Amino acid sequence: MAKKPSSSNRKQTAPLETSKSIEEQVKAFLAGGGEIEQVPKGVSGQTHSSGPKHITLGKKPRA
């Protein structure tokens, strides 16, 4: 049976390399006409189109 590599054996990318990659992706996004929207703190992107979901165990729902 093959062993799973432990987390210490995995190659870790340097944080600086990751930051640079993200910065390059953002520049490419903006250069392609993309826009970054500032969202106020505490605002959620979830929309609730239905009411709360209640689960009833052991009893039939009322008609």
PDB file of N, CA, C and O in Angstrom:
ATOM      1  N   MET A   1       0.844  -1.174   0.000  1.00  0.00           N
ATOM      2  CA  MET A   1       0.000   0.000   0.000  1.00  0.00           C
ATOM      3  C   MET A   1       0.894   1.243   0.000  1.00  0.00           C
ATOM      4  O   MET A   1       1.880   1.306   0.734  1.00  0.00           O
ATOM      5  N   ALA A   2       0.544   2.222  -0.822  1.00  0.00           N
ATOM      6  CA  ALA A   2       1.353   3.438  -0.920  1.00  0.00           C
ATOM      7  C   ALA A   2       1.092   4.350   0.265  1.00  0.00           C
ATOM      8  O   ALA A   2      -0.039   4.493   0.731  1.00  0.00           O
ATOM      9  N   LYS A   3       2.157   4.957   0.735  1.00  0.00           N
ATOM     10  CA  LYS A   3       2.036   5.890   1.855  1.00  0.00           C
ATOM     11  C   LYS A   3       1.654   7.264   1.348  1.00  0.00           C
ATOM     12  O   LYS A   3       2.093   7.681   0.277  1.00  0.00           O
ATOM     13  N   LYS A   4       0.840   7.968   2.113  1.00  0.00           N
ATOM     14  CA  LYS A   4       0.513   9.354   1.793  1.00  0.00           C
ATOM     15  C   LYS A   4       1.679  10.210   2.250  1.00  0.00           C
ATOM     16  O   LYS A   4       2.218   9.995   3.336  1.00  0.00           O
ATOM     17  N   PRO A   5       2.080  11.189   1.425  1.00  0.00           N
ATOM     18  CA  PRO A   5       3.180  12.056   1.870  1.00  0.00           C
ATOM     19  C   PRO A   5       2.744  12.897   3.061  1.00  0.00           C
ATOM     20  O   PRO A   5       1.634  13.428   3.097  1.00  0.00           O
ATOM     21  N   SER A   6       3.629  13.002   4.019  1.00  0.00           N
ATOM     22  CA  SER A   6       3.290  13.818   5.187  1.00  0.00           C
ATOM     23  C   SER A   6       3.398  15.284   4.821  1.00  0.00           C
ATOM     24  O   SER A   6       4.033  15.636   3.827  1.00  0.00           O
ATOM     25  N   SER A   7       2.784  16.137   5.616  1.00  0.00           N
ATOM     26  CA  SER A   7       2.792  17.560   5.312  1.00  0.00           C
ATOM     27  C   SER A   7       4.201  18.135   5.320  1.00  0.00           C
ATOM     28  O   SER A   7       4.464  19.134   4.651  1.00  0.00           O
ATOM     29  N   SER A   8       5.110  17.518   6.067  1.00  0.00           N
ATOM     30  CA  SER A   8       6.485  18.019   6.105  1.00  0.00           C
ATOM     31  C   SER A   8       7.236  17.684   4.813  1.00  0.00           C
ATOM     32  O   SER A   8       8.233  18.334   4.498  1.00  0.00           O
ATOM     33  N   ASN A   9       6.769  16.671   4.056  1.00  0.00           N
ATOM     34  CA  ASN A   9       7.415  16.281   2.811  1.00  0.00           C
ATOM     35  C   ASN A   9       6.926  17.108   1.622  1.00  0.00           C
ATOM     36  O   ASN A   9       7.589  17.130   0.585  1.00  0.00           O
ATOM     37  N   ARG A  10       5.799  17.779   1.743  1.00  0.00           N
ATOM     38  CA  ARG A  10       5.260  18.575   0.654  1.00  0.00           C
ATOM     39  C   ARG A  10       6.080  19.847   0.480  1.00  0.00           C
ATOM     40  O   ARG A  10       6.564  20.439   1.445  1.00  0.00           O
ATOM     41  N   LYS A  11       6.220  20.246  -0.779  1.00  0.00           N
ATOM     42  CA  LYS A  11       6.965  21.464  -1.061  1.00  0.00           C
ATOM     43  C   LYS A  11       6.099  22.668  -0.704  1.00  0.00           C
ATOM     44  O   LYS A  11       4.977  22.803  -1.194  1.00  0.00           O
ATOM     45  N   GLN A  12       6.613  23.521   0.133  1.00  0.00           N
ATOM     46  CA  GLN A  12       5.916  24.727   0.543  1.00  0.00           C
ATOM     47  C   GLN A  12       6.351  25.868  -0.362  1.00  0.00           C
ATOM     48  O   GLN A  12       7.546  26.047  -0.600  1.00  0.00           O
ATOM     49  N   THR A  13       5.385  26.654  -0.878  1.00  0.00           N
ATOM     50  CA  THR A  13       5.757  27.811  -1.671  1.00  0.00           C
ATOM     51  C   THR A  13       6.048  28.958  -0.716  1.00  0.00           C
ATOM     52  O   THR A  13       5.388  29.125   0.309  1.00  0.00           O
ATOM     53  N   ALA A  14       7.036  29.725  -1.074  1.00  0.00           N
ATOM     54  CA  ALA A  14       7.423  30.855  -0.236  1.00  0.00           C
ATOM     55  C   ALA A  14       6.307  31.896  -0.257  1.00  0.00           C
ATOM     56  O   ALA A  14       5.727  32.159  -1.310  1.00  0.00           O
ATOM     57  N   PRO A  15       6.001  32.494   0.907  1.00  0.00           N
ATOM     58  CA  PRO A  15       4.939  33.502   0.952  1.00  0.00           C
ATOM     59  C   PRO A  15       5.176  34.654  -0.024  1.00  0.00           C
ATOM     60  O   PRO A  15       4.226  35.194  -0.590  1.00  0.00           O
ATOM     61  N   LEU A  16       6.432  35.028  -0.220  1.00  0.00           N
ATOM     62  CA  LEU A  16       6.758  36.115  -1.142  1.00  0.00           C
ATOM     63  C   LEU A  16       6.393  35.730  -2.565  1.00  0.00           C
ATOM     64  O   LEU A  16       5.880  36.552  -3.324  1.00  0.00           O
ATOM     65  N   GLU A  17       6.656  34.483  -2.927  1.00  0.00           N
ATOM     66  CA  GLU A  17       6.322  33.982  -4.260  1.00  0.00           C
ATOM     67  C   GLU A  17       4.810  34.003  -4.466  1.00  0.00           C
ATOM     68  O   GLU A  17       4.340  34.386  -5.538  1.00  0.00           O
ATOM     69  N   THR A  18       4.057  33.604  -3.474  1.00  0.00           N
ATOM     70  CA  THR A  18       2.602  33.581  -3.553  1.00  0.00           C
ATOM     71  C   THR A  18       2.059  34.998  -3.670  1.00  0.00           C
ATOM     72  O   THR A  18       1.168  35.245  -4.483  1.00  0.00           O
ATOM     73  N   SER A  19       2.568  35.925  -2.888  1.00  0.00           N
ATOM     74  CA  SER A  19       2.123  37.319  -2.949  1.00  0.00           C
ATOM     75  C   SER A  19       2.393  37.913  -4.321  1.00  0.00           C
ATOM     76  O   SER A  19       1.564  38.644  -4.863  1.00  0.00           O
ATOM     77  N   LYS A  20       3.546  37.602  -4.876  1.00  0.00           N
ATOM     78  CA  LYS A  20       3.899  38.119  -6.200  1.00  0.00           C
ATOM     79  C   LYS A  20       2.948  37.549  -7.252  1.00  0.00           C
ATOM     80  O   LYS A  20       2.522  38.269  -8.155  1.00  0.00           O
ATOM     81  N   SER A  21       2.618  36.277  -7.143  1.00  0.00           N
ATOM     82  CA  SER A  21       1.705  35.635  -8.076  1.00  0.00           C
ATOM     83  C   SER A  21       0.318  36.294  -8.011  1.00  0.00           C
ATOM     84  O   SER A  21      -0.298  36.556  -9.044  1.00  0.00           O
ATOM     85  N   ILE A  22      -0.157  36.552  -6.813  1.00  0.00           N
ATOM     86  CA  ILE A  22      -1.469  37.200  -6.639  1.00  0.00           C
ATOM     87  C   ILE A  22      -1.436  38.603  -7.231  1.00  0.00           C
ATOM     88  O   ILE A  22      -2.377  39.020  -7.905  1.00  0.00           O
ATOM     89  N   GLU A  23      -0.360  39.322  -6.980  1.00  0.00           N
ATOM     90  CA  GLU A  23      -0.218  40.680  -7.506  1.00  0.00           C
ATOM     91  C   GLU A  23      -0.249  40.669  -9.037  1.00  0.00           C
ATOM     92  O   GLU A  23      -0.880  41.531  -9.648  1.00  0.00           O
ATOM     93  N   GLU A  24       0.423  39.706  -9.655  1.00  0.00           N
ATOM     94  CA  GLU A  24       0.434  39.596 -11.112  1.00  0.00           C
ATOM     95  C   GLU A  24      -0.954  39.266 -11.652  1.00  0.00           C
ATOM     96  O   GLU A  24      -1.359  39.790 -12.689  1.00  0.00           O
ATOM     97  N   GLN A  25      -1.680  38.400 -10.953  1.00  0.00           N
ATOM     98  CA  GLN A  25      -3.026  38.036 -11.379  1.00  0.00           C
ATOM     99  C   GLN A  25      -3.970  39.237 -11.289  1.00  0.00           C
ATOM    100  O   GLN A  25      -4.810  39.427 -12.167  1.00  0.00           O
ATOM    101  N   VAL A  26      -3.841  40.034 -10.253  1.00  0.00           N
ATOM    102  CA  VAL A  26      -4.675  41.223 -10.084  1.00  0.00           C
ATOM    103  C   VAL A  26      -4.382  42.228 -11.197  1.00  0.00           C
ATOM    104  O   VAL A  26      -5.302  42.809 -11.773  1.00  0.00           O
ATOM    105  N   LYS A  27      -3.098  42.431 -11.499  1.00  0.00           N
ATOM    106  CA  LYS A  27      -2.722  43.355 -12.579  1.00  0.00           C
ATOM    107  C   LYS A  27      -3.308  42.900 -13.909  1.00  0.00           C
ATOM    108  O   LYS A  27      -3.813  43.721 -14.675  1.00  0.00           O
ATOM    109  N   ALA A  28      -3.248  41.592 -14.193  1.00  0.00           N
ATOM    110  CA  ALA A  28      -3.791  41.050 -15.442  1.00  0.00           C
ATOM    111  C   ALA A  28      -5.310  41.221 -15.482  1.00  0.00           C
ATOM    112  O   ALA A  28      -5.869  41.530 -16.535  1.00  0.00           O
ATOM    113  N   PHE A  29      -5.969  41.025 -14.362  1.00  0.00           N
ATOM    114  CA  PHE A  29      -7.421  41.182 -14.263  1.00  0.00           C
ATOM    115  C   PHE A  29      -7.816  42.623 -14.560  1.00  0.00           C
ATOM    116  O   PHE A  29      -8.737  42.869 -15.338  1.00  0.00           O
ATOM    117  N   LEU A  30      -7.122  43.575 -13.941  1.00  0.00           N
ATOM    118  CA  LEU A  30      -7.421  44.995 -14.143  1.00  0.00           C
ATOM    119  C   LEU A  30      -7.090  45.426 -15.573  1.00  0.00           C
ATOM    120  O   LEU A  30      -7.831  46.210 -16.166  1.00  0.00           O
ATOM    121  N   ALA A  31      -5.994  44.927 -16.128  1.00  0.00           N
ATOM    122  CA  ALA A  31      -5.604  45.264 -17.495  1.00  0.00           C
ATOM    123  C   ALA A  31      -6.624  44.738 -18.503  1.00  0.00           C
ATOM    124  O   ALA A  31      -6.797  45.318 -19.576  1.00  0.00           O
ATOM    125  N   GLY A  32      -7.293  43.649 -18.162  1.00  0.00           N
ATOM    126  CA  GLY A  32      -8.304  43.056 -19.043  1.00  0.00           C
ATOM    127  C   GLY A  32      -9.668  43.709 -18.899  1.00  0.00           C
ATOM    128  O   GLY A  32     -10.646  43.230 -19.472  1.00  0.00           O
ATOM    129  N   GLY A  33      -9.745  44.794 -18.144  1.00  0.00           N
ATOM    130  CA  GLY A  33     -11.016  45.506 -18.002  1.00  0.00           C
ATOM    131  C   GLY A  33     -11.798  45.140 -16.752  1.00  0.00           C
ATOM    132  O   GLY A  33     -12.912  45.627 -16.558  1.00  0.00           O
ATOM    133  N   GLY A  34     -11.237  44.296 -15.906  1.00  0.00           N
ATOM    134  CA  GLY A  34     -11.920  43.915 -14.670  1.00  0.00           C
ATOM    135  C   GLY A  34     -11.929  45.057 -13.665  1.00  0.00           C
ATOM    136  O   GLY A  34     -11.071  45.938 -13.705  1.00  0.00           O
ATOM    137  N   GLU A  35     -12.888  45.035 -12.779  1.00  0.00           N
ATOM    138  CA  GLU A  35     -12.980  46.052 -11.729  1.00  0.00           C
ATOM    139  C   GLU A  35     -13.010  45.376 -10.367  1.00  0.00           C
ATOM    140  O   GLU A  35     -13.532  44.271 -10.217  1.00  0.00           O
ATOM    141  N   ILE A  36     -12.449  46.046  -9.389  1.00  0.00           N
ATOM    142  CA  ILE A  36     -12.473  45.556  -8.014  1.00  0.00           C
ATOM    143  C   ILE A  36     -13.496  46.373  -7.256  1.00  0.00           C
ATOM    144  O   ILE A  36     -13.424  47.601  -7.221  1.00  0.00           O
ATOM    145  N   GLU A  37     -14.448  45.687  -6.651  1.00  0.00           N
ATOM    146  CA  GLU A  37     -15.512  46.348  -5.901  1.00  0.00           C
ATOM    147  C   GLU A  37     -15.200  46.287  -4.410  1.00  0.00           C
ATOM    148  O   GLU A  37     -14.951  45.209  -3.869  1.00  0.00           O
ATOM    149  N   GLN A  38     -15.214  47.440  -3.748  1.00  0.00           N
ATOM    150  CA  GLN A  38     -15.014  47.488  -2.301  1.00  0.00           C
ATOM    151  C   GLN A  38     -16.345  47.174  -1.625  1.00  0.00           C
ATOM    152  O   GLN A  38     -17.338  47.866  -1.855  1.00  0.00           O
ATOM    153  N   VAL A  39     -16.369  46.149  -0.804  1.00  0.00           N
ATOM    154  CA  VAL A  39     -17.588  45.726  -0.115  1.00  0.00           C
ATOM    155  C   VAL A  39     -17.458  46.122   1.349  1.00  0.00           C
ATOM    156  O   VAL A  39     -16.452  45.820   1.991  1.00  0.00           O
ATOM    157  N   PRO A  40     -18.487  46.806   1.883  1.00  0.00           N
ATOM    158  CA  PRO A  40     -18.424  47.213   3.289  1.00  0.00           C
ATOM    159  C   PRO A  40     -18.314  46.010   4.225  1.00  0.00           C
ATOM    160  O   PRO A  40     -18.854  44.940   3.941  1.00  0.00           O
ATOM    161  N   LYS A  41     -17.624  46.192   5.319  1.00  0.00           N
ATOM    162  CA  LYS A  41     -17.445  45.148   6.315  1.00  0.00           C
ATOM    163  C   LYS A  41     -18.810  44.715   6.858  1.00  0.00           C
ATOM    164  O   LYS A  41     -19.649  45.559   7.172  1.00  0.00           O
ATOM    165  N   GLY A  42     -19.028  43.424   6.966  1.00  0.00           N
ATOM    166  CA  GLY A  42     -20.258  42.888   7.525  1.00  0.00           C
ATOM    167  C   GLY A  42     -21.321  42.561   6.488  1.00  0.00           C
ATOM    168  O   GLY A  42     -22.359  41.997   6.834  1.00  0.00           O
ATOM    169  N   VAL A  43     -21.089  42.902   5.224  1.00  0.00           N
ATOM    170  CA  VAL A  43     -22.055  42.621   4.169  1.00  0.00           C
ATOM    171  C   VAL A  43     -21.831  41.193   3.683  1.00  0.00           C
ATOM    172  O   VAL A  43     -20.691  40.763   3.508  1.00  0.00           O
ATOM    173  N   SER A  44     -22.913  40.466   3.469  1.00  0.00           N
ATOM    174  CA  SER A  44     -22.826  39.088   3.016  1.00  0.00           C
ATOM    175  C   SER A  44     -23.266  38.988   1.565  1.00  0.00           C
ATOM    176  O   SER A  44     -24.137  39.735   1.119  1.00  0.00           O
ATOM    177  N   GLY A  45     -22.668  38.073   0.840  1.00  0.00           N
ATOM    178  CA  GLY A  45     -23.054  37.828  -0.535  1.00  0.00           C
ATOM    179  C   GLY A  45     -24.160  36.802  -0.647  1.00  0.00           C
ATOM    180  O   GLY A  45     -24.639  36.526  -1.747  1.00  0.00           O
ATOM    181  N   GLN A  46     -24.573  36.232   0.474  1.00  0.00           N
ATOM    182  CA  GLN A  46     -25.624  35.227   0.450  1.00  0.00           C
ATOM    183  C   GLN A  46     -26.983  35.895   0.375  1.00  0.00           C
ATOM    184  O   GLN A  46     -27.254  36.888   1.050  1.00  0.00           O
ATOM    185  N   THR A  47     -27.829  35.316  -0.469  1.00  0.00           N
ATOM    186  CA  THR A  47     -29.206  35.793  -0.548  1.00  0.00           C
ATOM    187  C   THR A  47     -30.120  34.687  -0.051  1.00  0.00           C
ATOM    188  O   THR A  47     -29.924  33.516  -0.374  1.00  0.00           O
ATOM    189  N   HIS A  48     -31.100  35.056   0.720  1.00  0.00           N
ATOM    190  CA  HIS A  48     -32.037  34.083   1.283  1.00  0.00           C
ATOM    191  C   HIS A  48     -33.371  34.231   0.561  1.00  0.00           C
ATOM    192  O   HIS A  48     -34.185  35.089   0.904  1.00  0.00           O
ATOM    193  N   SER A  49     -33.584  33.378  -0.448  1.00  0.00           N
ATOM    194  CA  SER A  49     -34.810  33.478  -1.219  1.00  0.00           C
ATOM    195  C   SER A  49     -35.950  32.673  -0.590  1.00  0.00           C
ATOM    196  O   SER A  49     -37.114  32.875  -0.937  1.00  0.00           O
ATOM    197  N   SER A  50     -35.629  31.785   0.311  1.00  0.00           N
ATOM    198  CA  SER A  50     -36.674  31.005   0.973  1.00  0.00           C
ATOM    199  C   SER A  50     -36.603  31.238   2.475  1.00  0.00           C
ATOM    200  O   SER A  50     -35.630  31.790   2.989  1.00  0.00           O
ATOM    201  N   GLY A  51     -37.635  30.815   3.157  1.00  0.00           N
ATOM    202  CA  GLY A  51     -37.692  30.991   4.604  1.00  0.00           C
ATOM    203  C   GLY A  51     -36.753  30.041   5.311  1.00  0.00           C
ATOM    204  O   GLY A  51     -36.006  29.305   4.667  1.00  0.00           O
ATOM    205  N   PRO A  52     -36.786  30.054   6.625  1.00  0.00           N
ATOM    206  CA  PRO A  52     -35.919  29.167   7.398  1.00  0.00           C
ATOM    207  C   PRO A  52     -36.269  27.702   7.146  1.00  0.00           C
ATOM    208  O   PRO A  52     -37.425  27.363   6.889  1.00  0.00           O
ATOM    209  N   LYS A  53     -35.285  26.864   7.222  1.00  0.00           N
ATOM    210  CA  LYS A  53     -35.498  25.431   7.014  1.00  0.00           C
ATOM    211  C   LYS A  53     -35.544  24.740   8.374  1.00  0.00           C
ATOM    212  O   LYS A  53     -34.527  24.610   9.055  1.00  0.00           O
ATOM    213  N   HIS A  54     -36.724  24.305   8.749  1.00  0.00           N
ATOM    214  CA  HIS A  54     -36.905  23.612  10.016  1.00  0.00           C
ATOM    215  C   HIS A  54     -36.960  22.114   9.749  1.00  0.00           C
ATOM    216  O   HIS A  54     -37.584  21.672   8.785  1.00  0.00           O
ATOM    217  N   ILE A  55     -36.323  21.356  10.584  1.00  0.00           N
ATOM    218  CA  ILE A  55     -36.325  19.906  10.462  1.00  0.00           C
ATOM    219  C   ILE A  55     -37.119  19.343  11.628  1.00  0.00           C
ATOM    220  O   ILE A  55     -36.850  19.655  12.788  1.00  0.00           O
ATOM    221  N   THR A  56     -38.106  18.505  11.305  1.00  0.00           N
ATOM    222  CA  THR A  56     -38.903  17.856  12.337  1.00  0.00           C
ATOM    223  C   THR A  56     -38.539  16.377  12.351  1.00  0.00           C
ATOM    224  O   THR A  56     -38.627  15.702  11.326  1.00  0.00           O
ATOM    225  N   LEU A  57     -38.134  15.880  13.499  1.00  0.00           N
ATOM    226  CA  LEU A  57     -37.763  14.482  13.624  1.00  0.00           C
ATOM    227  C   LEU A  57     -38.816  13.732  14.429  1.00  0.00           C
ATOM    228  O   LEU A  57     -39.221  14.175  15.504  1.00  0.00           O
ATOM    229  N   GLY A  58     -39.251  12.605  13.906  1.00  0.00           N
ATOM    230  CA  GLY A  58     -40.142  11.733  14.647  1.00  0.00           C
ATOM    231  C   GLY A  58     -41.625  12.081  14.619  1.00  0.00           C
ATOM    232  O   GLY A  58     -42.430  11.285  15.102  1.00  0.00           O
ATOM    233  N   LYS A  59     -42.016  13.198  14.092  1.00  0.00           N
ATOM    234  CA  LYS A  59     -43.416  13.553  14.023  1.00  0.00           C
ATOM    235  C   LYS A  59     -43.747  13.960  12.598  1.00  0.00           C
ATOM    236  O   LYS A  59     -42.921  14.541  11.893  1.00  0.00           O
ATOM    237  N   LYS A  60     -44.989  13.640  12.179  1.00  0.00           N
ATOM    238  CA  LYS A  60     -45.421  14.059  10.859  1.00  0.00           C
ATOM    239  C   LYS A  60     -45.713  15.553  10.882  1.00  0.00           C
ATOM    240  O   LYS A  60     -46.237  16.069  11.869  1.00  0.00           O
ATOM    241  N   PRO A  61     -45.377  16.250   9.802  1.00  0.00           N
ATOM    242  CA  PRO A  61     -45.681  17.683   9.766  1.00  0.00           C
ATOM    243  C   PRO A  61     -47.186  17.931   9.808  1.00  0.00           C
ATOM    244  O   PRO A  61     -47.978  17.135   9.304  1.00  0.00           O
ATOM    245  N   ARG A  62     -47.554  19.040  10.411  1.00  0.00           N
ATOM    246  CA  ARG A  62     -48.968  19.388  10.509  1.00  0.00           C
ATOM    247  C   ARG A  62     -49.497  19.760   9.132  1.00  0.00           C
ATOM    248  O   ARG A  62     -48.796  20.372   8.325  1.00  0.00           O
ATOM    249  N   ALA A  63     -50.739  19.381   8.879  1.00  0.00           N
ATOM    250  CA  ALA A  63     -51.340  19.666   7.580  1.00  0.00           C
ATOM    251  C   ALA A  63     -51.993  21.013   7.523  1.00  0.00           C
ATOM    252  O   ALA A  63     -52.542  21.389   6.487  1.00  0.00           O
TER     253      ALA A  63
END
